[in-house]
């Protein structure tokens, strides 16, 4: 008997920390590129196509669309850098 099919396989592009909207924990995320593979006996052998990118929480394994999560992280970083600059300015002491 021959077992064959397809499987989605994710490859980590980068990691970072964020506050997960699903589990409400400050945790690490994985930014992944997901590809579809042809499998033979459950072993991915031939890439069939690109399925896109996703952000995965390492705490609860929830997956999110990268644009929504990464934009939120970048906007938080921008606010934090502005408040740090204000704290270092002599006018705001």
N, C-alpha and C positions, 0 to 999 in steps of 0.2 A: 504494500500500500504506500502511495506517495502523498505526502502532505505538502501543499503549497498554498500561498496566499499573499497578502500584502500586510505591511506593518508600518506605522509611523515611528520614526526614530528621530530624537532630538539631540542636537549637538550644542553644548554651551558656548555662547559667544563671549559673555561677560557675566560677572556677578557683582552684587552690591547690596546695600541694606536699604530697607524701606519699611513702612508701616502697612501691613497687609490689610486690605479692606474686608477680607473674608473672615480672618481669625482675629483681627484687631491687635496683632502682636508686632512689635518692632523686631524684624527678622531679616534673614538673607534671602535675596531673590536670585534666580538664574534666568538670564536672557538667552533664549534658545532659538536656533534655526531648526525647523522641523521638515524632514523629507520623507517621502513615501518610498518604500522598498518592496521589491518582490522577494518573498521568502520561500525557502525550500527546507523542510523539516524545522520550521520556526527560526531559521538563520537568515538574517537580511543579506541578500546577495547583490541585487541589481537596483540602483536608484531609478525610480520611475518619475519623480517630479518633486517640485518644491511645494510644500503646504503652507509656508509662511513662517512668521516668527511669533513667539509667545514669551510672556513673563510668568515664571512659576515660583510660587512661594515654597521654600524648603520646609516650612513648618507644617502647613496643612495641604500641600500639593495642589492648591487651586491655581488655575491658569487664567491669565488676563491678556487683553490686547495691549501690545507694547506702547502704542501712542498715548493711551490714557494714563497708564501708570508712570511712564518715563517723563511725560510732561508735568505730572504732579510732583515727582521727585525733583525735577529741575527747578520748578517754581519755588518749592520749599528751600532749596539750596540758595536760590537768588535772594529770598527774603532773609535767610540767615546771614548771608554775606553783607547785605545792606545794614542789618542791625549791628553786626560786628564793626562795620565802618563807623557807624554813628557812635558807638561806645568808645572808639579810639579818637574821635574828634574832640578837641578841647572845648568846643562850644556846648557839647551835650553832657558834660561832666557835672 
